[in-house]
Amino acid sequence: MVLARLANPVNMNSYYIWTIGCQMNKADSERLESALGQMGLSSAGSAKDADVVVLNSCVVRQSAEDKVVGMVTSLKPQKSHNPDKVVALMGCMVGPKTDALERRFPYVDVFMRPQQYGPLLDLLGDRMGIDPEGCVGPLTARPDVTAYIPIIHGCDKFCSFCIIPYRRGREVSRTIEDVVRETRLLAQRGVKEVTLLGQNVDSYGHDLPGDQDLGDLLESANEVEGIERIRFLTSHPSDMSDHIIDSVARLGKVCEHVNLPFQAGDDDVLASMRRGYTNDEYRRLIDRIRARIPGVSLSTDVIVGFSGETEDQFERTVELVQDIGFDKVHAAAYSTREGTIAARMMPDDVPREEKQRRLKRLEEVQELALTDINSRLDGQITEVLVEGRRRGRLFGRNRNDKLVFFDDETDRTGEFVNVRIERTGPWSLQGVPQ
């Protein structure tokens, strides 16, 4: 592609993107990489070596926000030493107003809300003497064995603890045609597995004309030649319809794995969280999923120590984890997010030490459960899509999203390999290729 160059360009050759947070953030970073690559920049190994540094932020929890602040602060000496270095902050730390961020980090050149790459591209265009509109085409994920495809942006749920709707906005779905076009392009570039993403992926299509939903999109993606596996996340119990469940069960490329956060096991806590379902309704939904999708694996998200949560209420969360037998539990201690309903109306009254104790107990319960669940796979043969090497061993995931390691001198990245499981543990499986 020929780049339209303007007068007096500044030499900028490399970029570095640091990403923290959810899969949607990772997908956003990959799309920005696509744009920067089309503008002629290449990836640098570190922030110090890059002409352009982008920090893609997450503020879902205080621990993530603290890491972002640490990274932004670490760039101040680099910016002082090299004023021409471009520093950008994007992601969920950046809200509609940036006055406070500009005062706090005056050495940051540009602030971008999620998916809003224009301010940085325009700035770089001015510096480099390039017209971004003339050289940046469609933005896609970085071609790899697997890739993320955002299908719906934003969230309309407004759970009381969550900052996402205020930072990513209301739900906006991409058309089925647009998603399928990107899926086909990724397949042509060698991608074997795609994960369809959304803060609430089950809401897909609710804002589109006609009666379209995630099940319809899964059916269309299932027809794309070259794509062998399809996943989706994150689901919401209130929007997981029978049509979606039946589509997962019926379509050959859609993996038998569902990520379905329940967040808390007590009905009063769920009501305070504004989740829109009860413990019993969640359990009945799990029963429907397991009845319709044989061999399905389940993962979930849990928050411990939410406002007012008592010990008895926490034990209902533990009971739910024990009773259902999840294949993966992402647990986190509650931290107040400024601007949320909970921050305005509910005290953060569970002591930090108690939150950590509950988190540790839940992790111990889940480790025992996973040890038992994975032990049942000993001796079985499972199909693994190899993603690469880690510490000298090939690794990949099976259709149930189980991480599998095995040894092979041949580089089999991108291949489907049948592996006999010979050792099991709570977090991964070890085997030998067949």
Buried (B, 14 or more C-beta within 10 A) or exposed (E): EEBEEEEEEEEBEBBBBBBBBBBBBBBBBBBBBBBBBBBBBEEBEEBBEBBBBBBBBBBBBEEBBEBBBEBBEEBBEBBEEEEEBBBBBBBBBBBEEBEEBEEEBEBBBBBBBBBEBBBBBBBBBBBBBBBBEEBBEEBBBBBBBBBBBBBBBBBEBEBBBBBBBBBBBEBEBBBBEEBBBBBBBBBEBEBBBBBBBBBBBBBBBBBBEEEBBBBBBBBBBBEBEEBBBBBBBBBBBBBBEEBBBBBBBBBEBBBBBBBBBBBBBBBBBBBBBBBBBBBEBBBEBBEEBBEBBEEBBBBBBBBBBBBBBEEEBBBBBBBBBEEBBBBBBBBBBBBBBEBBBBBEEBEBEBEEEBBEBBBEBBEEBBBEBBEEBBEEBEEEEBBBBBBBBEEEEBBBBBBBBBBBBBEBEEEBBBBBBEBBBEEBEBEBBBBEBE
